[in-house]
Amino acid sequence: MDVWGSRRYRVRGAIALAGAAALAITIGSCGTDQKRNEAESVVDRFTELLDNQNYAKAAELTSYPTAASATLKQMFAGLQPGKVDYQKTQFIGLGAEGGLFSMDVAWDFGENKTWKYSLQGNVRKLAIGWRISWDPAVVMPQLDHNRTVRLVRTTPTPPPRVTDIVGDALMTEQVINVIKLDPAKTTDPVASTDALAKAIAPVAPLITGPSLLQQLSSAQGKPIVAVNLREPDFAILEPAMARVPGVVMEKQPRLISADRRTWSPMLDALRTKWQSCSK
């Protein structure tokens, strides 16, 4: 009897010890998962704040908030009006003190213009909690402490060509002289509109003083565009226009028909398409 009782005791003791070991393993596993979740949640929060372009709050989640705030503020300002989407693609925990993560980033600048890239970063356990190890390259490739970023519109060189069916130039980029009349720069709008209409009459006989005056009245004090002139015409008319009070002359590159005698409603559509290719 005593022998069987001893065996039952030993069996119960073995089961109790096994249960304690399993409990210890379970508790240890929960502790590791919790630390991993804390680290990963910081990365998730960081991407969320970047999407909202909240540079101040995002910087607070880094190991160097002051430098991070300055870099992020400049980046978002320099890439306006772009919208960004940071997506965490992977997180790898490295024990209780660190982790690795990767992100895919997509900038949308409208007009079917996007910029995509991938990034990697580190997260560390500091005395104040989990923080993103700050490096400017964690938000944009090749960005460092001595570089800034900004959105610059460029035009291909040479610019795109618009040709006709036989390959001859149909439209070319030329300098256009935009002739404006600014009511704030003249004390006599009637005299200025009449004088400007007379000056441009050789190339624009349908533009009259009264029609320009009506434009001024509708513009509520803002400058109006009286006429656009090609360079050869401008060279001839410029002296007479320059004497008119309120006249403002600006040079702008613009796609126009190679031959002034060529006109079609399709030219505007071609110009719009050309501009989309040039941006």
PyMOL commands that set and color helices and strands:
alter all, ss='L'
color gray80, all
select helices_A, chain A and resi 2-51+55-60+65-78+136-138+183-185+189-200+209-218+231-242+266-278
alter helices_A, ss='H'
color red, helices_A
select strands_A, chain A and resi 83-93+98-108+114-126+129-132+162-163+169-181+224-230+247-257
alter strands_A, ss='S'
color yellow, strands_A
deselect
rebuild
show_as cartoon
